[in-house]
Amino acid sequence: MFWFLATKFLPVVGVIVPLYVIYNRMHLLDTWVGLGFIYTAMALPLVVLIMRAYLADVPGELLDAAQVDGAGLLVGLARVIVPLAVPGIITACLLSFIFSWNEFFVALMLTTTKAATLPVFIASSQTTMGLGLGSLSAAAVLAASPVVLVGWVAQRNLASGLTLGAIK
């Protein structure tokens, strides 16, 4: 568990040059696949932390009871444990989405035009006339609206997923 959390201690600035070299050699610069790999790797410690805390609170006796009733291990996981873990899964997915959606530095360094994310596009919207604050503000509102809408729809699961994993 410490290994997963220790990866969050190192700032992204410290690994961007080796990451750039690796991505350049693997031809992943300015690709959606390359961004998907790095965003998954960046979100993994948070997801592991949330899901470990959430699944630690699920009683193991429920899986034992399912096995006594004749269900195998995989059936017990699929029909007993996973439905109980849905709020934790939704919480982990939502927080991963928010952190990946708002990430700027890695996308700025690893993309140019083909796979530039919305924050990079907004930051590069300066023209020869200067900053168009009206269009910049409108783009920022549009960029924030998916996160706000998804959070608003999933707020019940988000609140229960965050609190149930923390209570012992």
MARBA-3410 file (N, C-alpha, C, O; in Angstrom, 1 decimal):
168
0.8,-1.2,0.0,0.0,0.0,0.0,0.9,1.3,0.0,0.5,2.2,-0.7 ~ 2.0,1.2,0.7,2.8,2.4,0.8,3.4,2.7,-0.6,3.6,3.8,-0.9 ~ 3.7,1.6,-1.4,4.3,1.9,-2.7,3.3,2.7,-3.6,3.8,3.6,-4.3 ~ 2.0,2.4,-3.5,1.1,3.1,-4.3,1.0,4.6,-3.9,0.9,5.5,-4.7 ~ 1.0,4.8,-2.6,0.9,6.1,-2.1,2.2,6.9,-2.3,2.2,8.1,-2.5
3.3,6.2,-2.2,4.6,6.9,-2.4,4.8,7.5,-3.8,5.5,8.4,-4.0 ~ 4.1,6.9,-4.8,4.2,7.4,-6.1,3.5,8.8,-6.2,3.9,9.6,-7.2 ~ 2.7,9.2,-5.3,2.1,10.5,-5.3,3.0,11.5,-4.7,2.7,12.7,-4.8 ~ 4.0,11.1,-3.9,4.9,12.1,-3.3,5.8,12.8,-4.3,6.2,13.9,-4.1 ~ 6.1,12.1,-5.4,7.0,12.7,-6.4,6.3,13.6,-7.3,5.3,13.2,-7.9
6.7,14.8,-7.4,6.0,15.8,-8.3,6.1,15.4,-9.8,7.1,14.8,-10.1 ~ 5.2,15.7,-10.5,5.2,15.4,-12.0,6.4,16.1,-12.7,6.9,15.5,-13.6 ~ 6.7,17.2,-12.2,7.8,18.0,-12.8,9.1,17.1,-12.7,10.0,17.2,-13.6 ~ 9.3,16.3,-11.7,10.5,15.5,-11.5,10.6,14.4,-12.5,11.7,13.8,-12.7 ~ 9.5,13.9,-13.1,9.5,12.8,-14.0,9.1,13.1,-15.4,9.0,12.3,-16.3
8.9,14.4,-15.7,8.4,14.8,-17.0,9.5,14.6,-18.1,9.1,14.2,-19.2 ~ 10.8,14.8,-17.8,11.8,14.6,-18.8,12.0,13.1,-19.2,12.0,12.8,-20.4 ~ 12.2,12.3,-18.2,12.2,10.8,-18.6,11.0,10.3,-19.2,11.0,9.5,-20.2 ~ 9.8,10.8,-18.8,8.6,10.4,-19.4,8.5,10.9,-20.9,8.0,10.2,-21.7 ~ 9.0,12.1,-21.1,9.0,12.6,-22.5,9.9,11.8,-23.4,9.6,11.4,-24.5
11.1,11.4,-22.9,12.0,10.6,-23.6,11.4,9.2,-23.9,11.5,8.7,-25.1 ~ 10.8,8.6,-22.9,10.1,7.3,-23.1,9.0,7.4,-24.1,8.9,6.5,-25.0 ~ 8.2,8.4,-24.0,7.1,8.6,-24.9,7.6,8.9,-26.4,6.9,8.4,-27.3 ~ 8.7,9.6,-26.5,9.2,9.9,-27.8,9.7,8.6,-28.5,9.5,8.4,-29.6 ~ 10.4,7.8,-27.7,10.9,6.5,-28.3,9.8,5.5,-28.6,9.9,4.7,-29.5
8.7,5.6,-27.9,7.6,4.7,-28.1,6.6,5.3,-29.1,5.5,4.6,-29.3 ~ 6.8,6.4,-29.6,5.9,7.2,-30.5,4.5,7.4,-29.9,3.5,7.2,-30.6 ~ 4.5,7.8,-28.6,3.3,8.0,-27.9,3.0,9.5,-27.7,2.0,9.9,-27.1 ~ 4.0,10.4,-28.2,3.8,11.8,-28.0,2.6,12.3,-28.9,2.5,11.9,-30.0 ~ 1.8,13.1,-28.3,0.7,13.7,-29.0,-0.4,12.7,-29.4,-0.9,12.8,-30.5
-0.6,11.7,-28.6,-1.6,10.7,-28.9,-2.5,10.5,-27.7,-2.2,10.7,-26.6 ~ -3.8,10.2,-28.0,-4.7,9.9,-26.9,-4.4,8.7,-26.1,-4.6,8.6,-24.9 ~ -3.8,7.7,-26.8,-3.4,6.5,-26.1,-2.3,6.8,-25.0,-2.3,6.3,-23.9 ~ -1.3,7.6,-25.4,-0.3,8.0,-24.5,-0.8,8.8,-23.3,-0.4,8.5,-22.1 ~ -1.8,9.7,-23.5,-2.4,10.4,-22.4,-3.2,9.5,-21.6,-3.3,9.6,-20.3
-3.9,8.5,-22.2,-4.7,7.5,-21.4,-3.8,6.7,-20.5,-4.1,6.4,-19.3 ~ -2.6,6.3,-21.0,-1.7,5.6,-20.1,-1.2,6.4,-18.9,-1.2,5.9,-17.8 ~ -0.8,7.6,-19.2,-0.3,8.4,-18.1,-1.4,8.8,-17.1,-1.1,8.9,-15.9 ~ -2.5,9.1,-17.6,-3.6,9.5,-16.7,-4.1,8.3,-15.8,-4.5,8.4,-14.7 ~ -4.1,7.1,-16.4,-4.4,5.9,-15.7,-3.3,5.7,-14.6,-3.7,5.3,-13.4
-2.1,5.8,-14.9,-1.0,5.6,-13.9,-1.1,6.7,-12.8,-0.8,6.4,-11.7 ~ -1.5,7.9,-13.2,-1.6,8.9,-12.2,-2.8,8.8,-11.2,-2.8,9.1,-10.1 ~ -3.9,8.2,-11.7,-5.1,8.0,-10.9,-5.0,6.7,-10.1,-5.8,6.5,-9.2 ~ -4.2,5.7,-10.5,-4.1,4.4,-9.8,-3.9,4.5,-8.3,-4.6,3.8,-7.6 ~ -3.0,5.3,-7.8,-2.9,5.3,-6.3,-4.1,5.8,-5.6,-4.5,5.2,-4.6
-4.8,6.8,-6.1,-6.1,7.2,-5.5,-7.1,6.2,-5.6,-7.9,5.9,-4.6 ~ -7.3,5.5,-6.7,-8.3,4.4,-6.8,-8.0,3.3,-5.9,-8.9,2.8,-5.3 ~ -6.7,2.9,-5.8,-6.4,1.8,-4.9,-6.7,2.2,-3.4,-7.2,1.4,-2.7 ~ -6.3,3.4,-3.1,-6.6,3.9,-1.7,-8.1,3.9,-1.4,-8.5,3.4,-0.3 ~ -8.9,4.4,-2.3,-10.3,4.5,-2.0,-11.0,3.1,-2.0,-11.7,2.8,-1.1
-10.6,2.2,-3.0,-11.2,0.9,-3.0,-10.8,0.0,-1.9,-11.5,-0.8,-1.4 ~ -9.5,0.1,-1.5,-9.0,-0.7,-0.4,-9.8,-0.3,0.9,-10.2,-1.2,1.7 ~ -9.9,1.0,1.1,-10.6,1.5,2.3,-12.1,1.1,2.3,-12.7,0.7,3.3 ~ -12.7,1.1,1.1,-14.1,0.8,1.0,-14.3,-0.7,1.1,-15.3,-1.1,1.8 ~ -13.5,-1.5,0.5,-13.7,-3.0,0.6,-13.3,-3.5,1.9,-13.7,-4.6,2.3
-12.5,-2.8,2.7,-12.1,-3.3,4.0,-13.3,-3.3,4.9,-13.4,-4.0,5.9 ~ -14.3,-2.4,4.6,-15.5,-2.3,5.5,-16.6,-3.3,5.1,-17.6,-3.4,5.8 ~ -16.5,-4.0,4.0,-17.4,-5.0,3.6,-17.2,-6.2,4.4,-16.0,-6.8,4.3 ~ -18.1,-6.8,5.1,-17.9,-7.9,5.9,-17.6,-9.2,5.1,-18.3,-9.4,4.1 ~ -16.5,-9.9,5.4,-16.1,-11.1,4.7,-17.2,-12.2,4.9,-17.2,-13.2,4.1
-18.0,-12.1,5.9,-19.0,-13.1,6.2,-20.0,-13.2,5.1,-20.6,-14.3,4.9 ~ -20.2,-12.1,4.4,-21.2,-12.1,3.2,-20.7,-13.0,2.1,-21.5,-13.8,1.5 ~ -19.4,-13.0,1.8,-18.9,-13.9,0.8,-18.9,-15.4,1.3,-19.2,-16.3,0.5 ~ -18.6,-15.6,2.6,-18.7,-16.9,3.2,-20.1,-17.4,3.1,-20.3,-18.6,2.8 ~ -21.1,-16.6,3.4,-22.5,-17.0,3.3,-22.9,-17.4,1.9,-23.7,-18.3,1.6
-22.4,-16.6,0.9,-22.7,-16.9,-0.5,-22.1,-18.2,-0.9,-22.7,-19.0,-1.7 ~ -20.9,-18.5,-0.4,-20.3,-19.8,-0.7,-21.0,-21.0,-0.1,-21.1,-22.1,-0.6 ~ -21.5,-20.8,1.1,-22.3,-21.8,1.8,-23.6,-22.1,1.0,-24.0,-23.2,0.9 ~ -24.1,-21.1,0.4,-25.4,-21.2,-0.4,-25.1,-21.8,-1.8,-26.0,-22.1,-2.5 ~ -23.8,-22.1,-2.1,-23.5,-22.8,-3.3,-22.9,-22.0,-4.4,-22.6,-22.5,-5.5
-22.7,-20.7,-4.1,-22.1,-19.8,-5.1,-20.5,-20.0,-5.1,-20.0,-20.2,-4.0 ~ -19.9,-20.0,-6.2,-18.5,-20.1,-6.3,-17.9,-18.7,-5.9,-18.6,-17.8,-5.6 ~ -16.6,-18.6,-5.9,-15.9,-17.4,-5.5,-16.2,-16.3,-6.4,-16.5,-15.2,-6.0 ~ -16.1,-16.5,-7.7,-16.4,-15.5,-8.7,-17.9,-15.0,-8.7,-18.2,-13.9,-8.8 ~ -18.8,-16.0,-8.5,-20.2,-15.6,-8.5,-20.5,-14.8,-7.2,-21.3,-13.9,-7.2
-19.9,-15.2,-6.1,-20.0,-14.5,-4.8,-19.5,-13.1,-5.0,-20.1,-12.1,-4.4 ~ -18.4,-12.9,-5.6,-17.8,-11.6,-5.8,-18.7,-10.7,-6.7,-19.0,-9.6,-6.4 ~ -19.2,-11.4,-7.8,-20.0,-10.6,-8.8,-21.4,-10.3,-8.2,-21.9,-9.2,-8.6 ~ -22.0,-11.1,-7.4,-23.4,-10.9,-7.0,-23.5,-10.4,-5.6,-24.6,-9.9,-5.2 ~ -22.4,-10.4,-4.8,-22.5,-10.0,-3.4,-21.6,-8.8,-3.2,-22.1,-7.7,-2.7
-20.3,-8.9,-3.5,-19.4,-7.9,-3.1,-19.4,-6.7,-4.0,-19.5,-5.6,-3.6 ~ -19.5,-6.9,-5.3,-19.5,-5.8,-6.3,-20.7,-4.9,-6.1,-20.6,-3.7,-6.2 ~ -22.0,-5.5,-6.0,-23.1,-4.6,-5.7,-22.9,-3.7,-4.4,-23.4,-2.6,-4.4 ~ -22.3,-4.3,-3.4,-22.1,-3.5,-2.2,-21.0,-2.4,-2.4,-21.0,-1.4,-1.7 ~ -20.1,-2.7,-3.4,-19.0,-1.8,-3.6,-19.3,-0.7,-4.7,-18.4,0.1,-5.0
-20.5,-0.7,-5.2,-20.8,0.3,-6.3,-20.6,1.7,-5.8,-20.0,2.5,-6.6 ~ -21.0,2.2,-4.6,-20.7,3.6,-4.3,-19.2,3.9,-4.2,-18.8,5.0,-4.6 ~ -18.4,2.9,-3.8,-17.0,3.1,-3.8,-16.4,3.2,-5.2,-15.5,4.0,-5.5 ~ -16.9,2.3,-6.1,-16.4,2.3,-7.5,-16.8,3.6,-8.1,-16.0,4.2,-8.9 ~ -18.0,4.1,-7.9,-18.5,5.4,-8.5,-17.6,6.5,-8.0,-17.2,7.4,-8.7
-17.3,6.5,-6.7,-16.5,7.6,-6.1,-15.1,7.6,-6.7,-14.6,8.6,-7.1 ~ -14.5,6.4,-6.8,-13.1,6.3,-7.4,-13.1,6.7,-8.9,-12.2,7.4,-9.3 ~ -14.2,6.3,-9.6,-14.2,6.7,-11.0,-14.4,8.2,-11.2,-13.8,8.9,-12.0 ~ -15.3,8.8,-10.3,-15.6,10.2,-10.4,-14.4,11.0,-10.1,-14.1,12.0,-10.8 ~ -13.7,10.7,-9.0,-12.5,11.5,-8.6,-11.4,11.3,-9.6,-10.6,12.2,-9.9
-11.2,10.1,-10.2,-10.2,9.9,-11.3,-10.6,10.8,-12.5,-9.7,11.4,-13.1 ~ -11.8,10.8,-12.8,-12.3,11.6,-14.0,-12.0,13.1,-13.7,-11.5,13.8,-14.6 ~ -12.3,13.6,-12.5,-12.1,15.0,-12.2,-10.6,15.4,-12.2,-10.2,16.4,-12.8 ~ -9.8,14.5,-11.6,-8.3,14.8,-11.6,-7.7,14.8,-13.0,-6.9,15.6,-13.4 ~ -8.2,13.8,-13.8,-7.7,13.7,-15.2,-8.2,14.8,-16.1,-7.5,15.4,-16.9
-9.4,15.2,-15.9,-10.1,16.3,-16.7,-9.4,17.6,-16.4,-9.2,18.4,-17.3 ~ -9.0,17.9,-15.2,-8.4,19.2,-14.8,-6.9,19.2,-14.9,-6.3,20.2,-14.7 ~ -6.3,18.1,-15.3,-4.8,18.0,-15.4,-4.3,18.9,-16.5,-4.8,18.8,-17.6 ~ -3.3,19.7,-16.3,-2.8,20.6,-17.3,-1.3,20.3,-17.7,-1.0,20.3,-18.9 ~ -0.5,20.1,-16.8,1.0,20.1,-17.0,1.4,19.0,-17.9,2.1,19.2,-18.9
1.0,17.8,-17.6,1.4,16.6,-18.4,0.9,16.7,-19.8,1.6,16.4,-20.8 ~ -0.4,17.1,-20.0,-0.9,17.3,-21.3,-0.2,18.4,-22.1,0.0,18.3,-23.3 ~ 0.2,19.4,-21.4,0.9,20.5,-22.1,2.3,20.0,-22.6,2.7,20.4,-23.7 ~ 3.0,19.2,-21.8,4.3,18.7,-22.1,4.3,17.6,-23.2,5.2,17.5,-24.0 ~ 3.3,16.7,-23.2,3.3,15.6,-24.0,2.4,15.7,-25.3,2.4,14.8,-26.1
1.7,16.8,-25.4,0.9,17.0,-26.6,1.2,18.3,-27.3,1.8,19.2,-26.7 ~ 0.9,18.4,-28.6,1.0,19.6,-29.3,-0.3,20.0,-29.9,-0.9,21.0,-29.5 ~ -0.8,19.2,-30.9,-2.1,19.6,-31.5,-3.1,18.5,-31.6,-4.3,18.7,-31.4 ~ -2.7,17.3,-31.9,-3.6,16.2,-32.1,-4.4,15.8,-30.9,-5.6,15.5,-31.0 ~ -3.7,15.7,-29.7,-4.3,15.2,-28.5,-4.4,16.2,-27.4,-4.4,15.8,-26.2
-4.3,17.5,-27.7,-4.3,18.5,-26.7,-5.7,18.4,-25.9,-6.7,18.3,-26.6 ~ -5.6,18.5,-24.6,-6.8,18.5,-23.8,-7.4,19.9,-23.8,-6.9,20.9,-24.2 ~ -8.6,20.0,-23.2,-9.3,21.2,-23.1,-8.6,22.3,-22.3,-8.5,23.5,-22.7 ~ -8.0,22.0,-21.1,-7.2,23.0,-20.4,-6.0,23.5,-21.3,-5.7,24.7,-21.2 ~ -5.4,22.7,-22.0,-4.3,23.1,-22.9,-4.8,24.0,-24.0,-4.2,25.0,-24.3
-5.9,23.6,-24.6,-6.5,24.4,-25.6,-6.9,25.8,-25.1,-6.7,26.8,-25.8 ~ -7.5,25.9,-23.9,-7.9,27.1,-23.3,-6.7,28.0,-23.1,-6.7,29.2,-23.3 ~ -5.6,27.4,-22.6,-4.4,28.2,-22.3,-3.7,28.7,-23.5,-3.0,29.7,-23.5 ~ -3.9,28.0,-24.6,-3.3,28.4,-25.9,-4.2,29.3,-26.7,-3.9,29.6,-27.9 ~ -5.2,29.8,-26.1,-6.2,30.6,-26.9,-5.8,32.1,-27.0,-6.6,32.9,-27.4
-4.6,32.5,-26.6,-4.2,33.9,-26.7,-3.9,34.2,-28.2,-3.3,33.4,-28.9 ~ -4.4,35.3,-28.7,-4.3,35.8,-30.0,-3.3,37.0,-30.1,-2.8,37.4,-29.1 ~ -3.1,37.5,-31.3,-2.3,38.7,-31.5,-2.9,39.9,-30.9,-2.2,40.9,-30.6 ~ -4.2,39.8,-30.7,-4.9,40.9,-30.1,-4.9,40.9,-28.5,-5.4,41.8,-27.9 ~ -4.3,39.8,-28.0,-4.2,39.7,-26.5,-5.2,38.6,-26.1,-5.6,37.7,-26.9
-5.5,38.6,-24.8,-6.4,37.6,-24.3,-7.9,38.1,-24.5,-8.2,39.2,-24.1 ~ -8.7,37.3,-25.1,-10.1,37.6,-25.2,-10.8,37.0,-24.0,-11.1,35.9,-23.9 ~ -10.9,37.9,-23.0,-11.4,37.4,-21.7,-12.8,36.9,-21.8,-13.2,36.0,-21.0 ~ -13.6,37.4,-22.6,-15.0,36.9,-22.8,-15.0,35.5,-23.3,-15.7,34.6,-22.7 ~ -14.3,35.2,-24.4,-14.2,33.8,-24.9,-13.5,32.9,-24.0,-13.8,31.7,-23.9
-12.4,33.4,-23.3,-11.7,32.6,-22.4,-12.6,32.2,-21.2,-12.5,31.1,-20.7 ~ -13.4,33.1,-20.7,-14.3,32.8,-19.6,-15.4,31.8,-20.0,-15.8,30.9,-19.3 ~ -15.9,32.0,-21.2,-16.9,31.1,-21.8,-16.3,29.7,-21.9,-17.0,28.7,-21.6 ~ -15.1,29.6,-22.4,-14.5,28.3,-22.6,-14.2,27.6,-21.2,-14.3,26.4,-21.1 ~ -13.8,28.4,-20.2,-13.6,27.9,-18.9,-14.9,27.4,-18.2,-14.9,26.3,-17.6
-16.0,28.1,-18.5,-17.3,27.6,-18.0,-17.7,26.3,-18.7,-18.2,25.4,-18.0 ~ -17.5,26.2,-20.0,-17.8,25.0,-20.7,-16.9,23.9,-20.3,-17.3,22.7,-20.2 ~ -15.6,24.2,-20.0,-14.7,23.1,-19.5,-15.1,22.6,-18.1,-14.9,21.4,-17.9 ~ -15.6,23.4,-17.3,-15.9,23.0,-15.9,-17.3,22.4,-15.9,-17.6,21.6,-14.9 ~ -18.2,22.6,-16.8,-19.5,22.1,-16.7,-19.7,20.6,-16.7,-20.5,20.1,-16.0
-18.9,19.8,-17.5,-19.0,18.3,-17.4,-18.7,17.8,-16.0,-19.4,16.9,-15.5 ~ -17.7,18.3,-15.4,-17.3,17.9,-14.0,-18.4,18.3,-13.0,-18.7,17.5,-12.2 ~ -18.9,19.5,-13.1,-20.0,19.9,-12.2,-21.3,19.1,-12.4,-21.9,18.6,-11.5 ~ -21.6,18.8,-13.7,-22.8,18.0,-13.9,-22.7,16.5,-13.4,-23.6,16.0,-12.8 ~ -21.5,15.9,-13.7,-21.3,14.6,-13.3,-21.3,14.5,-11.7,-21.8,13.6,-11.1
-20.6,15.5,-11.1,-20.6,15.5,-9.7,-22.0,15.8,-9.1,-22.3,15.2,-8.0 ~ -22.8,16.6,-9.7,-24.1,16.8,-9.2,-25.0,15.6,-9.3,-25.8,15.3,-8.4 ~ -24.9,14.9,-10.4,-25.7,13.7,-10.6,-25.2,12.6,-9.6,-26.1,11.8,-9.1 ~ -23.9,12.5,-9.4,-23.4,11.4,-8.5,-23.1,11.8,-7.1,-22.4,11.1,-6.4 ~ -23.7,12.9,-6.6,-23.3,13.4,-5.3,-23.7,12.5,-4.2,-23.0,12.4,-3.2
-24.8,11.7,-4.3,-25.2,10.8,-3.3,-24.2,9.7,-3.2,-23.8,9.3,-2.0 ~ -23.8,9.1,-4.3,-22.8,8.0,-4.3,-21.4,8.5,-3.9,-20.7,7.8,-3.2 ~ -21.1,9.7,-4.3,-19.8,10.3,-3.9,-19.7,10.5,-2.4,-18.7,10.2,-1.8 ~ -20.8,11.1,-1.8,-20.7,11.3,-0.3,-20.7,10.0,0.4,-19.9,9.8,1.4 ~ -21.5,9.0,0.0,-21.5,7.7,0.8,-20.2,7.0,0.5,-19.7,6.3,1.4
-19.6,7.1,-0.7,-18.4,6.4,-1.0,-17.2,6.9,-0.3,-16.3,6.2,0.1 ~ -17.2,8.2,-0.1,-16.1,8.8,0.6,-16.2,8.6,2.1,-15.1,8.4,2.8 ~ -17.4,8.6,2.7,-17.5,8.4,4.1,-17.5,7.0,4.6,-16.9,6.7,5.6 ~ -18.0,6.1,3.8,-18.1,4.7,4.3,-16.7,4.1,4.3,-16.4,3.2,5.1 ~ -15.8,4.5,3.4,-14.4,3.9,3.4,-13.6,4.5,4.5,-12.5,3.9,4.8
-14.0,5.6,5.1,-13.2,6.2,6.2,-13.6,5.9,7.6,-12.8,6.1,8.5 ~ -14.8,5.3,7.8,-15.3,5.0,9.1,-14.8,3.6,9.5,-15.0,2.7,8.7 ~ -14.2,3.5,10.6,-13.8,2.2,11.2,-14.7,1.8,12.3,-14.5,0.8,12.9
END
